[in-house]
Amino acid sequence: MSTPPQLSRRLGLTDAVFIGLGSMLGAGVFAAFTPAAQAAGNGLLVGLVVAAIVAFCNATSTAQLAAVYPESGGSYVYGRERLGAWWGFVAGWSFVVGKIASCAAMALTFAAYAAPAGWERPVAVAAVLALAAVNYLGVSKTARLTRAIVVVVLVALAIAVAAASVDGLSMDLGSDSLVAGGWHGILQSAGLLFFAFAGYARVATLGEEVRDPARTIPLAITIALSITVVIYALVAVVVLGALGPEGVAATATPLADAASGAWAWAEPVVRVGAAVAALGALLGLIAGIGRTSLAMARRHDLPHWLSAVHPRFHTPHRAEVAVAVVVTALVLTVDLRGAIGFSSFGVLLYYVVANVAAFTQPADERRYPRALQVAGALGCLALVATLPPLAIGIGVVVLAVGVGYRLVTLRIVAR
């Protein structure tokens, strides 16, 4: 019998870091600040700190697990190995549905910056199909394109920060201003901003395609998250200082608006950077979902035909085609805020499983204290509870659909 085609280990540390950066920067800087400002005003700065702390706890758990289980699938695999099949399924299902919503959010963000009025949804669909085709052709092409995207985004962010700072920043950062939206609003902003940090897990989902994964994955996650936190903090302060919380809450393009006040030429540059950033995040998201779907299909937690690996390109081609179809349907039906809220619900549950799984690891597999895993799990649950009610309601329904699907599948197999 011939050996079925497998994924190839082609990615080094630099590739992994850039994939993490590309997955995070587009999501946060250009999409999440507006709903966060609507929830908490200036308090989004406190929410950003809370989200960063929870993300750090989750990142340490992910890194610790990925060093021991360097397989495609991330917390789906970790949950199965450490806690049991049902835990793994909940993590994998939450990741897939949450990140599919993230794909829709990134496609819509790209279109908001790049498309003419009235053409946003068709342009968003075109972006999904084009990047799905890039991923179909191989992960090394994904990594090369992601590097170029990250460079363009960093240049655009530097221009935006410089332009917004030319006339000086005016922002009341007193304690009353930071908590004026109330702690519920601050925690809701943290949950929405967490959407922006979740890209570091993309590295772990590529576990079968990274060279020396026990070293590369933990280091890449730490480096990418650290760089992203610094960039987010700088951009948040500058944008709030230029527009004020009401201005940030009122626009879908806060960075472009903040940059346009001093240098007229800066706005189109920032719009290009935002569009490219969203494409970078979308590219990494499609790759990560495809790999998790592959891992779940291998174990029959998703239809087994999704487990195929292309004999030439060594990619989970059927899974990626299926992801592109579902994301296209969402792009044609949902709005940006709803996509972000639902995505946060799914991804936070995914990391609850990651933290619990890391907590159970024995001493010889541990890199970080158990207190970080406890803090990460409790932090994720707290942020889930404060998300917008509609996002929670839809999330619960979709989670129930997944559980029902697995129960039916198990009964069919048992018969």
C-alpha positions as CSV (number, residue, x, y, z in Angstrom):
1,M,0.0,0.0,0.0
2,S,1.3,3.5,-0.8
3,T,1.7,6.0,2.0
4,P,-0.9,8.8,1.9
5,P,0.5,12.3,1.3
6,Q,1.5,14.1,4.5
7,L,2.1,17.8,5.4
8,S,5.7,19.0,5.1
9,R,7.9,20.7,7.7
10,R,8.9,23.8,5.7
11,L,8.6,26.7,8.2
12,G,11.4,28.1,10.3
13,L,11.2,30.5,13.3
14,T,11.0,33.6,11.2
15,D,8.2,32.2,9.1
16,A,6.3,31.2,12.2
17,V,6.7,34.6,13.8
18,F,5.5,36.4,10.7
19,I,2.5,34.1,10.4
20,G,1.6,35.0,14.0
21,L,2.1,38.7,13.4
22,G,0.1,38.6,10.1
23,S,-2.8,36.8,11.9
24,M,-2.9,39.3,14.8
25,L,-2.2,42.7,13.4
26,G,-5.0,42.9,10.8
27,A,-7.5,41.6,13.3
28,G,-6.9,44.1,16.1
29,V,-5.6,47.4,14.8
30,F,-8.1,47.8,12.0
31,A,-11.2,46.0,13.3
32,A,-11.6,45.7,17.1
33,F,-11.0,49.2,18.5
34,T,-14.4,50.6,17.3
35,P,-16.7,48.1,19.1
36,A,-14.3,48.2,22.1
37,A,-14.7,52.0,22.3
38,Q,-18.5,51.6,21.9
39,A,-18.5,49.3,25.0
40,A,-16.0,51.2,27.2
41,G,-14.9,54.6,25.8
42,N,-11.4,55.4,27.1
43,G,-11.8,52.3,29.3
44,L,-10.8,50.2,26.2
45,L,-7.2,50.9,27.4
46,V,-7.9,49.0,30.5
47,G,-9.7,46.3,28.5
48,L,-6.7,46.1,26.3
49,V,-4.5,45.3,29.3
50,V,-7.0,42.7,30.5
51,A,-7.1,41.1,27.1
52,A,-3.3,41.1,26.8
53,I,-3.0,39.4,30.2
54,V,-5.5,36.7,29.3
55,A,-3.8,36.3,26.0
56,F,-0.4,35.8,27.6
57,C,-1.8,33.2,30.0
58,N,-3.3,31.4,27.0
59,A,-0.1,31.7,24.9
60,T,2.0,30.1,27.6
61,S,-0.5,27.2,27.8
62,T,-0.5,26.8,24.0
63,A,3.3,27.0,23.8
64,Q,3.7,24.4,26.6
65,L,1.3,22.0,24.9
66,A,2.6,22.6,21.3
67,A,6.1,21.6,22.4
68,V,4.8,18.2,23.4
69,Y,2.1,17.7,20.7
70,P,3.5,19.2,17.5
71,E,0.5,18.2,15.3
72,S,-2.0,20.1,13.3
73,G,-5.1,20.9,15.3
74,G,-3.9,23.0,18.2
75,S,-6.2,22.7,21.3
76,Y,-8.4,20.1,19.6
77,V,-5.4,17.7,19.8
78,Y,-4.4,18.9,23.2
79,G,-7.9,18.4,24.6
80,R,-8.1,14.9,23.3
81,E,-4.7,13.9,24.5
82,R,-4.9,15.4,28.0
83,L,-8.6,15.4,28.8
84,G,-10.6,13.1,26.5
85,A,-12.4,13.1,23.2
86,W,-15.3,15.3,24.2
87,W,-13.0,18.1,25.5
88,G,-11.1,17.9,22.3
89,F,-14.2,18.1,20.2
90,V,-15.5,21.2,22.1
91,A,-12.2,22.9,21.5
92,G,-12.0,22.0,17.9
93,W,-15.6,22.9,17.1
94,S,-15.3,26.2,19.0
95,F,-12.1,27.1,17.1
96,V,-13.5,26.2,13.6
97,V,-16.8,28.1,14.0
98,G,-15.2,31.0,15.8
99,K,-12.4,31.4,13.3
100,I,-14.8,31.1,10.4
101,A,-16.5,34.1,11.8
102,S,-13.1,35.8,12.1
103,C,-12.6,35.1,8.4
104,A,-15.8,36.9,7.6
105,A,-14.8,39.8,9.8
106,M,-11.5,40.2,8.1
107,A,-13.0,39.9,4.6
108,L,-15.5,42.6,5.5
109,T,-12.8,44.8,7.1
110,F,-10.7,44.5,3.9
111,A,-13.7,45.5,1.8
112,A,-14.6,48.5,4.1
113,Y,-11.2,50.0,3.4
114,A,-10.7,48.9,-0.2
115,A,-14.1,48.6,-2.0
116,P,-16.2,51.4,-3.5
117,A,-19.5,52.0,-1.8
118,G,-22.0,49.3,-2.5
119,W,-19.4,46.8,-3.6
120,E,-18.2,45.8,-0.2
121,R,-19.6,42.3,-0.1
122,P,-18.7,41.2,-3.6
123,V,-15.1,42.4,-3.0
124,A,-15.0,40.6,0.3
125,V,-16.1,37.4,-1.4
126,A,-13.4,37.8,-4.0
127,A,-10.7,38.2,-1.3
128,V,-11.8,35.0,0.4
129,L,-11.7,33.0,-2.8
130,A,-8.3,34.4,-3.8
131,L,-6.6,33.7,-0.5
132,A,-8.1,30.3,-0.3
133,A,-6.4,29.6,-3.6
134,V,-3.1,30.8,-2.2
135,N,-3.4,28.4,0.8
136,Y,-4.4,25.6,-1.5
137,L,-1.1,25.9,-3.3
138,G,1.1,25.3,-0.2
139,V,2.1,26.7,3.2
140,S,5.4,28.0,2.0
141,K,3.6,30.3,-0.4
142,T,1.4,31.4,2.5
143,A,4.5,32.2,4.7
144,R,6.2,34.2,1.9
145,L,3.1,36.3,1.2
146,T,2.5,36.8,4.9
147,R,6.0,38.3,5.3
148,A,5.3,40.9,2.6
149,I,1.9,41.7,4.1
150,V,3.4,42.3,7.6
151,V,6.0,44.7,6.3
152,V,3.4,46.8,4.5
153,V,1.2,46.8,7.6
154,L,4.0,48.0,9.9
155,V,4.9,50.8,7.5
156,A,1.2,51.9,7.3
157,L,0.9,51.8,11.1
158,A,4.0,54.0,11.5
159,I,2.6,56.6,9.1
160,A,-0.7,56.5,10.9
161,V,0.8,57.0,14.3
162,A,3.1,59.8,13.1
163,A,0.3,61.6,11.3
164,A,-2.1,61.4,14.2
165,S,0.5,62.7,16.6
166,V,1.5,65.8,14.5
167,D,-1.0,68.1,16.1
168,G,-0.5,66.6,19.6
169,L,-2.8,64.3,21.5
170,S,-5.6,65.4,23.9
171,M,-7.0,62.7,26.0
172,D,-8.1,62.5,29.6
173,L,-6.5,59.4,31.2
174,G,-7.7,60.1,34.7
175,S,-9.1,57.2,36.7
176,D,-12.6,58.5,36.3
177,S,-12.3,58.6,32.5
178,L,-10.9,55.1,32.3
179,V,-13.8,53.5,34.3
180,A,-16.6,55.8,33.1
181,G,-18.1,53.0,31.0
182,G,-18.3,50.7,34.1
183,W,-16.4,47.4,34.7
184,H,-18.9,45.5,32.6
185,G,-18.2,47.7,29.7
186,I,-14.4,47.3,30.3
187,L,-14.6,43.6,30.4
188,Q,-16.8,43.5,27.3
189,S,-14.2,45.6,25.5
190,A,-11.6,43.1,26.7
191,G,-13.6,40.3,25.2
192,L,-13.9,42.1,21.9
193,L,-10.2,43.1,21.9
194,F,-9.3,39.5,22.6
195,F,-10.4,38.8,19.1
196,A,-7.3,40.8,18.1
197,F,-4.8,38.7,20.0
198,A,-6.0,35.2,19.1
199,G,-3.7,34.9,16.0
200,Y,-0.8,33.5,17.9
201,A,-2.6,30.1,18.0
202,R,-2.2,30.0,14.2
203,V,1.4,28.9,14.8
204,A,0.3,26.0,16.9
205,T,-2.2,24.8,14.3
206,L,0.7,24.5,11.8
207,G,2.5,22.1,14.1
208,E,3.1,19.5,11.4
209,E,4.7,22.1,9.1
210,V,7.2,23.8,11.5
211,R,10.8,22.6,11.7
212,D,12.0,21.8,15.2
213,P,8.5,22.4,16.7
214,A,9.5,21.9,20.3
215,R,11.7,25.0,20.1
216,T,10.2,27.0,17.3
217,I,6.5,27.0,18.3
218,P,6.9,28.3,21.9
219,L,9.5,30.9,20.9
220,A,7.5,32.1,17.9
221,I,4.3,32.5,19.9
222,T,6.1,34.5,22.6
223,I,7.8,36.8,20.1
224,A,4.8,37.5,18.0
225,L,2.5,38.2,20.9
226,S,5.0,40.5,22.6
227,I,5.5,42.6,19.4
228,T,1.7,42.8,18.9
229,V,1.0,44.0,22.5
230,V,3.4,46.9,22.1
231,I,1.9,47.9,18.8
232,Y,-1.6,47.7,20.0
233,A,-0.9,49.8,23.1
234,L,0.8,52.5,21.0
235,V,-1.9,52.7,18.4
236,A,-4.7,52.7,21.0
237,V,-3.3,55.7,22.8
238,V,-2.7,57.6,19.6
239,V,-6.1,57.0,18.1
240,L,-8.0,57.8,21.3
241,G,-5.9,60.9,21.7
242,A,-6.6,62.1,18.1
243,L,-10.3,61.2,17.8
244,G,-11.5,60.8,21.4
245,P,-13.6,57.8,22.5
246,E,-16.7,59.1,20.8
247,G,-14.9,59.5,17.5
248,V,-13.4,56.0,17.6
249,A,-16.8,54.5,18.4
250,A,-18.5,56.4,15.5
251,T,-16.2,55.3,12.7
252,A,-15.5,51.9,11.0
253,T,-12.0,53.3,10.0
254,P,-10.5,54.9,13.1
255,L,-6.9,54.8,12.0
256,A,-7.5,56.3,8.6
257,D,-9.6,59.1,10.2
258,A,-6.9,59.8,12.8
259,A,-4.3,60.0,10.2
260,S,-6.2,62.3,7.8
261,G,-6.2,65.3,10.1
262,A,-2.6,66.4,9.6
263,W,-1.4,64.8,6.4
264,A,-4.0,64.4,3.7
265,W,-1.8,61.9,1.8
266,A,-1.6,59.7,4.9
267,E,-5.3,58.5,4.8
268,P,-5.1,56.6,1.5
269,V,-1.8,55.0,2.6
270,V,-3.4,53.9,5.9
271,R,-6.3,52.5,4.0
272,V,-4.0,50.4,1.8
273,G,-2.2,49.2,4.9
274,A,-5.5,48.3,6.6
275,A,-6.7,46.4,3.5
276,V,-3.4,44.5,3.3
277,A,-3.5,43.8,7.1
278,A,-7.0,42.3,6.8
279,L,-5.8,40.2,3.9
280,G,-2.9,39.0,6.0
281,A,-5.1,38.0,8.9
282,L,-7.5,36.3,6.5
283,L,-4.7,34.3,4.9
284,G,-3.5,33.0,8.2
285,L,-7.0,32.2,9.4
286,I,-7.9,30.1,6.4
287,A,-4.6,28.1,6.9
288,G,-5.3,27.6,10.6
289,I,-8.9,26.5,10.1
290,G,-8.0,24.1,7.4
291,R,-5.4,22.4,9.6
292,T,-7.8,22.1,12.6
293,S,-10.5,20.7,10.3
294,L,-8.0,18.2,8.9
295,A,-7.2,17.0,12.5
296,M,-10.8,16.7,13.4
297,A,-11.7,14.9,10.1
298,R,-8.9,12.4,10.7
299,R,-10.6,11.4,13.9
300,H,-14.1,11.5,12.3
301,D,-15.2,14.5,14.4
302,L,-15.9,16.2,11.1
303,P,-16.7,14.4,7.8
304,H,-13.8,12.1,7.0
305,W,-13.4,13.3,3.4
306,L,-12.1,16.6,4.8
307,S,-8.9,14.7,5.9
308,A,-7.4,14.5,2.4
309,V,-4.0,16.0,1.8
310,H,-3.2,17.1,-1.7
311,P,-0.6,14.8,-3.2
312,R,1.3,17.6,-4.9
313,F,0.8,20.7,-2.7
314,H,0.7,18.9,0.6
315,T,-2.2,21.0,1.9
316,P,-5.6,20.0,3.4
317,H,-7.2,21.0,0.1
318,R,-10.8,19.8,0.7
319,A,-11.0,21.4,4.1
320,E,-9.8,24.7,2.7
321,V,-12.3,24.6,-0.1
322,A,-15.1,23.9,2.5
323,V,-13.9,26.7,4.7
324,A,-14.0,29.1,1.7
325,V,-17.5,28.1,0.9
326,V,-18.8,28.7,4.4
327,V,-17.0,32.0,4.9
328,T,-18.4,33.2,1.6
329,A,-21.9,32.5,2.9
330,L,-21.2,34.5,6.1
331,V,-19.7,37.4,4.2
332,L,-23.0,37.7,2.3
333,T,-25.1,37.7,5.4
334,V,-23.4,39.1,8.6
335,D,-22.1,42.4,9.8
336,L,-18.7,43.2,11.3
337,R,-19.6,43.7,14.9
338,G,-21.6,40.5,15.1
339,A,-18.8,38.5,13.5
340,I,-16.3,39.8,16.0
341,G,-18.5,39.0,19.0
342,F,-19.3,35.5,17.9
343,S,-15.7,34.9,17.0
344,S,-14.6,35.9,20.5
345,F,-17.1,33.5,22.0
346,G,-15.8,30.5,20.1
347,V,-12.1,31.3,20.5
348,L,-12.4,32.0,24.3
349,L,-14.0,28.6,24.8
350,Y,-11.2,27.1,22.8
351,Y,-8.6,28.5,25.2
352,V,-10.5,27.4,28.2
353,V,-9.8,23.8,27.0
354,A,-6.1,24.7,26.3
355,N,-5.6,26.0,29.8
356,V,-7.3,23.0,31.5
357,A,-5.2,20.7,29.3
358,A,-2.0,22.5,30.1
359,F,-2.9,22.3,33.8
360,T,-2.8,18.5,33.7
361,Q,0.7,18.2,32.2
362,P,3.3,16.5,34.4
363,A,6.4,18.2,35.7
364,D,8.7,17.0,32.9
365,E,6.5,18.7,30.3
366,R,5.9,21.9,32.1
367,R,7.4,25.3,31.1
368,Y,5.2,27.6,33.1
369,P,3.5,27.5,36.6
370,R,0.0,26.2,36.9
371,A,-1.2,29.6,38.3
372,L,-1.0,30.9,34.7
373,Q,-3.3,28.2,33.4
374,V,-5.8,28.9,36.2
375,A,-5.8,32.6,35.5
376,G,-6.1,32.0,31.8
377,A,-9.2,29.6,32.1
378,L,-11.0,31.9,34.6
379,G,-10.1,35.0,32.5
380,C,-11.6,33.4,29.4
381,L,-14.8,32.4,31.2
382,A,-15.2,35.9,32.6
383,L,-14.8,37.5,29.2
384,V,-17.2,35.1,27.6
385,A,-19.8,36.1,30.2
386,T,-19.5,39.8,29.4
387,L,-19.7,39.6,25.6
388,P,-22.8,41.1,23.8
389,P,-25.9,39.0,24.6
390,L,-26.6,38.3,20.9
391,A,-23.0,36.9,20.5
392,I,-23.5,34.7,23.5
393,G,-26.9,33.4,22.3
394,I,-25.7,32.5,18.8
395,G,-22.5,30.9,20.3
396,V,-24.5,28.7,22.6
397,V,-26.8,27.6,19.7
398,V,-23.9,26.8,17.4
399,L,-22.1,24.9,20.2
400,A,-25.2,22.9,20.8
401,V,-25.4,22.1,17.0
402,G,-21.9,20.7,17.2
403,V,-22.5,18.6,20.2
404,G,-25.7,17.2,18.6
405,Y,-23.7,16.4,15.4
406,R,-21.2,14.4,17.4
407,L,-23.8,12.5,19.4
408,V,-25.5,11.5,16.1
409,T,-22.2,10.5,14.6
410,L,-21.3,8.4,17.6
411,R,-24.7,6.6,17.5
412,I,-24.3,5.8,13.8
413,V,-20.8,4.4,14.4
414,A,-22.0,2.3,17.3
415,R,-24.7,0.7,15.2
